[in-house]
């Protein structure tokens, strides 16, 4: 599922739209030099003698100086900034400097130009201070020297043209604009500090560090705002004669929010802890149940191991069968005292289900089976939408279909069975919708029926692709279902990246076929046991916390621009007052 602006799941991922790649520094430097030529050319053509060669001395040289010195100076104080960002910041500030200082150059008053130039330097200092605090180091005191590089260098040039009084005036404006920045940032940070006791600038630092360097500092924020939950986790264990054991587990915790933040790579982490022949399906959980840190996955692995210790194995299973209610279709198969349910709404949107829905399904089916592994196949993305909430018609359809499946499979004949598994890596990247686990297949043979359970490590399946895959696989097996783990490592700058969206089904279908054939070749007589463990005290984002966090940030973004403009205008007016007093 994607974090969206709809309903209770506002998008943390949406914040990534404000992240962009800075252009290569030579491009920014070229723009700086070109602007300097334009300014000097305009001064020469306009006959403004006091502007001759001022384009290079007052604009270009300070910008280049700031570009070269900012990165090492920031790093001296413990911050991080790239050469590309340093150049882009210098170039952008030069543009602000040009806009403010050359607004009224048509007036034949050199002193008035000096005032505007001084105000422009105050604006440059303010902009650099805000940007550096946001992208390099939220501790503003450490960023003041780097923020002042461009404006002070330009002020030195200005003092040569306009006298030493100009330099004093610029220093006074730096103090004035610095106070304006402090007021601006205090107002901007207030909502997050009040609601979550975290610094907005620190959060932005961590968010940018994650997107650029894979830094884990964001986990600290989420740990602070998270809350502990206690959830059930059902697992199905296969013991095979002469072959490796297979574990199929269904966590009711969510792999999110994105990239490597929190538990976004939950399926891969849990798979590695449980062993190579393990399957991690998608249970009932929304983004409220995102793990705050990947370290929390250990609690899930412990719950699976604990549930296996007391497991009772059975040598018989039912055939798989489908049950439908409304838009919901459930593929069900019984293994001894354990029922495996794989639910989908394809070709309707198949999305996250609230934990309460899964809990209700498990409780209802436990009248016939001791353990119920209820999988949300998460296999049809029509559009980015809301999760399925308890009490809705769709939730009722899930419940009804699962109830019919439990009754039907409990009454079905049982027989000895075989199980086989396979795991294949694919030559497709996260950006193309495929997570680290690639494709996995579990195949079960009961008498003459072959059932294949195929799991993609990805976040949903493009609309219609599941049907293409099923049509092909049903030429190899008698029944099958396609699932995804809902891994969010495939989501960084976009919430929509399902399997089959960037890579067509025809391109990866051979890998699916190969995986299923390998699982069939791996078939061996098996026994199965179920286990239901409790994941206790696992820290997640918490009920509506991700919604509250994203809503707070989105609200902040709406008033940042007008607030910034208002403070700058106020500072400009005070600058004029300071000019009348000091000069």
N, C-alpha and C positions, 0 to 999 in steps of 0.2 A: 504494500500500500504506500501511496505517497502522502506526505503531510501537505494538506491543502488549506486554503483559506475558508473551507466550507465547514459548517457545523462546529463540532468541538475539536477539530483537528487542524488548527492553524499551522501554517507551514514554517517550520524551522528551515527546511530546505529552500523555501522561497527567499530566505535571507541571502542565499548564495548568489542570487541574481545581482547583488551589489558587488560581487567579487569579479574582477576582470583582470586579464593579463596585461601588464604594462608593456608598451612597445619597446623594442630594442633601443638601448640608450643612444646609438648614433642618430636615430631618427629624431629623437627629442632634441638632441644637441643641434642638429641641422635646422630645426624650426627656430631654435633660439637665435642662431646666427642670422637666419633669414629675416627674422623680426627686427634685429638690430640694424640690418641694412635698410629695411623699409623705413624705420624711424629716422635714421640719419638722412635718408633720401628725402623724406617728407620735410625735415627741417631745412634742408638745403633749398628745396623747391619753394618752400613757404617763406624763405628769407628770415627765418628765426635764428639769428646768429648765436643766441644763447643755447641752441639745441644742437649745434654742429658737433659731430663725433660723440654726442652725449648718448646716442643709441648704444654704442659699444661700451662706453665707460660707465654709464649709469644703469644699463639693462643687461647686456650680454655678459660682460666680465663678472658682475655679481652672480648671475645665474650659473655660469660655468664654475665659478669658485664654490658655490653652494653644492653643485652636483659632485664635484671632486671630493669635497671635505665632509659632506653629510654622512656618508656611509661609515668611514672610519671613526668619526666623532660619535655617532650613534652607538657603534659597537664598543667603544671605550666605556660607555655608560651601561652596557649590558643589553642594549636593544638589538634588533635585527632589521635590516633594510637592504634591498638589492640595488645594484647599480641602475637597473632599468627604472625602478621606482624613484630612486634619487633624481635621475634625469627628468622623469616625467613630472615630479613635484617641482623641480626648478623651472621647467618650461611652463607649467600651468601657472605658477606664481608670477612669472614674467608676464604672462598674458593678463593676469589681474592687475599687475603693476602698470602695464600699458593702458588698459581700459580706464583705470582710475586717474592716472596722472595726465593723460592726454585728452580728457573729456572736453576741456575748454581751452585748448591751445590756440584756437582762433582769436582769443583775446590778446591784445598786445601788452600784456602785463607779466613780465618775468617773475615778479614776486608772487603773483597768483599761481603761476605754474609751480613755483617752489613749494607753495602750500599743498597743492594737489599731489606733487611728487612725494612730499613727506607723508601725507595721508596714505598714499599708495604703499609706502614702505611699512606703515603700520598694519595695513590690510595683509600684506605679504607675510609679515611676522605672525599675525593671528592665524592665517590659513595654514602656514607651515606648522605652527604649534599644535593646532587641532589635528592635522593629518598625521604628524609624527606620533602624537599621543595615541592615535587610533591604530596605526599600522605597525609602529615600531616598539613603543614602550608606553604603557598607560601612566607611568610615573612622570608627571609633567615636568617636575623640577629638573629631571635628567635630560629632558628634551629641549629645554630653553636655549642652551648654547647652539645646538644644531638648528633650531628654528630661527635663530637670529642671524645666521650666517649671511643669507642673501640680502636682507634688508640693511644690516649694518655695513656690509661691503658697499652697497649702493649709497648709503648715507655718507660714507667717506668721500665718494666721488661728488656727491651733492654739496658737501662742505667746501670743496674746491671751487665749485661754480657759484655757490650762493653764500659762502661765508660760514664761520664757526657757529653763529647763532642758529643756523639751519641744523647743525648736528645736535645741538642741545634740544631743539624743537623735536627732532626725530626721536631722541631718547625719551622725551616726555610722552610722545605718542606711543612708543613701545610699552611704556608703563600703563598708559590708558587702554590700549588694545589688549594688553595682557590681562588686565582686570576684566575686560569684556569677555575674553575667552574663558576665564575662570567662572564668571557668572553663567555663561552659555553652557559650559560643561556641567556645572552644578545642577542646572535646571534639566539638562538632558539625562543625567544619571539618576536623578531623584526617583523616577518611577521604578527602575529595576532595583535600586537600593531599598526602597520602601517595601516592594512586594517580595523580593527574593534575597535581599541583603547581599547583592553582588554588584560589582562595578561594571558599568556598561562598556567603558574603555577597555577594561581587563578582558571582558567577554569578547569584544571585537578583536583584540590582540590574539586571543586564543583561537578564535574562529578563523582568522586569516592564517595563523600559523599552521592550523590543521590543513587548510586547503592548499597551502604552498609547501609545507615541510612534513605533513603527516604528524604534527605534534599532538600529544595526548593531553594537553593542559585543559581542554574542554571537559574532560572527565571529572576534574576537580569541581567545576561549577555544577555539573549535574549531580554529583554526589552530595553537594550542599543542599540542593533543592529537592532531592529525591525522597522517597518514602519506602518503607519495607512492606513487602506483600508475601502472602503464603498461598502458593498455587499448586494444584495437582499436576502431575506429569505421568501420563500412561506410556508404557513401553511394551513391546512385543519382542520376545527373545526366541531365537531359533537355535537349537542344538542339532548338529548334523554329524552323522557317522563318517569319520575320516576326513571331514572338511572343517573349515573355520566356522565358528559361531557367528550368527548375524543378529544385530540389534536394530530394531526399528522403534525410534522414540518420537513422541509428539509433545514438544514443549508448549506450554500455554504462556509463553513469554515472547516478546516481539523483537525481531532482528532490526533494530533501528537506532538512531534516526537516519544516518547516512554515512557514506565513506567508511572511515575507520573510527568514527565517533561512537562512544558507548558500546552497545552490543550489536552493532550493525553487521558484524561478521560472525554472529552467533552460530549459524549452522556449521561453518568450517571449524570454529574453535571447539564446539561440542563433539563434532565428528572425530577430530584429532585426539580428544581425551578418551573417547569410547573405543577407538580402534578402527582399522581400515574397512572392516565389513559392517559399518554402522550407517544407518539412514536417519537423517534429522528432517522430519516433516514439519509442516506449518500448522500449529494448533490454533486455538481461539485467543487472540490477543490483539489489541490495537496499540497505537503509539504511546498510550498511557502506560503500557507495560514494556516500554523500551528499557533495557538494562542501562544503568548509568556508566558502567565500566565493564570491559571484557573480563575482568577478574571475577565478576559475579557468575560467569559461566561455570566455574568450579562447583558451585553449589548445585547446579543442575546435574552435572556429571555424578556428583555424590549421591543425589536422589535416585538416579538411574541404577547405580551400582547397588544401593541399599534395597531397591525394589526387586532386584534379581536374586538377592540372597535367600529370600523366602519363596521364590517362585516355584510353582508346581508344574511340571512339564506333561503335556498330553501329546499322544502320537497321532491324533486324528483331527481333521478339519473339515469344514463344509466347503462346497463349491462357492465361488463368488456369484453375486446376484445384484441386480440394480433395483432400486426402489425410488419412486418419484412422487413428489408432492408439490404441485404448483410449478414454480421455476426451479426447484431444488431437485437434484439427482444425486443419489447416494449409491456408491459401489460398496457392498458389504461382504465380509467373509469372516466366519467364525473359526477360531483356533482354540479348541478345548474350552476353557472358561473365559476366553478373551475374544472380544469383537473388534474387528478393524473396520472403521467407517471412513470412506473418502468422499467428501461432499463437494459438489460443484453446482454452479448455476449457468455454466456456459450453454448456449451462446450469450446469455445475460451476464452482466458484470459479476465477477466472482471476487469478492473483496474480504477485508479483515472482518472477523466476527468478534464481538465483545466476549470477554472471558465468561460472563454470566450465561451466555448461550451455550458454550461448551460444557459448563458445569451442569446446566439443566439437562442437556443431552446425556451426559455421562450418568447422572443420577437416574434418569428415566430408564436407560438401557440396563442398568445394574440389577433390574428385576430378573433379567434373563442371563446376564453375564457379570462375572465378578469384576472384570476389567474392561474398559472401553477406551480404545485409542481412536479419537475423533479428529480427523484431518480436514482442515480447510484447504482444498486443492489449490486455491489461489491461482487459477489458471485461465482467466479471461479478463483482459483489460480492455474495456470499451472506452472509458474516459477516467480521468481522475475524479474520484467521488468520495462520499462519506462511508464509514464502516457500517456494518449491520448492527443495529442496537437491539437489545432485548425488548420484547413487547411489540416489535414491528411485525408486519405480515410475513416478511421474509424470514425472520427469526422463527416464527410459528411454523413455516414450511420446513425449515431445517429440523425442527423438533419432531414434526409429524413424520417426515421421511425416515429419520433415525429410529423413531419408535417402531415403525412398520418393519424396518430392517432388523431390529433386534428380535422382534417376535418371529419374523420369517426365518431368520437364520437359526434361531433356537429350535425351531421345529424341523429344520432341514436335516437330511441324512448326513452322516459324517463318514470319513474314510481316511486311511493313511495318506500321507502326502509327502511331496518333495519340495525343497526350496533351494534356490540358487540366486546368487547376486553378482553384480559386476559394476565396475566404476571406470569411467573413461574421461580422460582430460580432453579438452577441445581447443582448437587453435584460434579461439575467439577471446577477446579481452573483456574486462569489466565494462569498458565504455560501450561495448557491443552487446551488453546485457547478460554476460555469462560470468558467474562468480567463480571462486577458486576451486570448488568441488566438481565443476563440469557437469557430467550427466551420470546418474546412478540408476540402476534397475534392480528390482526385486521380482523374481518370477516364482510362482507357486503352482505346482501341478497336483490336482486332486482327481484321481482316476484319469479320465481322458480330457480334463479341462485344464488349459494353461491360462493363468492370469498374470499379467505384467503390470507392475507398479513402477512408473518411470518418474524420477525426480530430477528436475533441473535446479541447479544452484543459481537462482535468479529471482527477480522481483516481478512476478506475474508473467502471463503469456499474452502476446498480442491477439486481439480478437480474431477468431477463425483458425488460428494456428493449431490449437488443440485438436480440432476436428480433422485437420490435414494429417496430423501425426497419428491419431487414432485410426483413421481409415487405412493408413499404411500398415500400422502394427497389427491390425486385426487380420491381415493376411498371414501373420506369423503366429499369433496367439488367439485364444478364444475370447478373452476379455482383457481390457487394459484401462488404465487411467493415467493421466499426465498431471504432475504436480510441480509446484516450485517451493523452494525453501523460504521465499520472501526475503532473501538476503539483500541488505541495503548497501553493500559495498559497491553495487552497480549504480548507485544514485549519489552523485556529488553535486553537480551544477544543474541537474534536472531531475524532477520526480518521475518522469515518464521514460522508462527504459526497459520495457518488458522483453522477454525472450521472443524472437521473431520480428522485432521492430526494426532493428538495424541490420540483422542478418536474416535472410529469408529462410523459411522452413526447408526449402529444397537444398539449401546450402548445408544445414546441419543435420538433415534427416539421415544421411549415411552414418553419422556418429551415433544417432539414436538406435538405428537398426543394429549396428555393431555391438552396442552395449547390451541390447536385449538378447541378441544371439549368444553373447558371451555368458549372460546370466542363465540362459537355457542350457548351455553346455556345462554350467556349474551345478546343475540340479543334482541333489543327493537326498536320500531319505532323511526326514527331519522330525523333530519334536518341537512343540511350541509351548511357551509359557508367557503369561502376562504379569505385569507388575505395575502398581500405581503408587508412586512415591510423592512425597510432599517436598517441594522446594521452599525451604523455610527462611524467612527473613531476607529474601533477595531484594536488593535495592533497585527500584525502577523510578522512572520519571514521576509517576504518581498520577492519580486521577485528575485529569484536566490540566496538569502542570504544563505540559508542552503547549497546550492551547493558550494558557495564561501567559506563558513566556513569549510565544510568538505574537500574541495579541498586544502585549505590552510594548514589544519592540516595534511592531507595525504602527501602533499609536504614536510612539516616539518619533518615528520617521515622518509622520504627517505634520508635526509641528516644528521639526528641526529647521526646515528651510525658512519659514516666516519668522521664527524666533531668531535665527542667525541674521537675517536681513534687518530685523528691527534693532538688534544690538549693534550691527555695523553702522546703521544710520545714526543711532544715538552717539556712537563713538565719533562719527564724522562731525556731527554738530559740536560735540565737545572739543574736537580738534580745532574747529574754527574759533571757538572761545579761547582755547589755549594759544592760538596764533595771535589773537588780539592782545592777550595778556603778556606773552613772552616776547613777541617781536614788535 
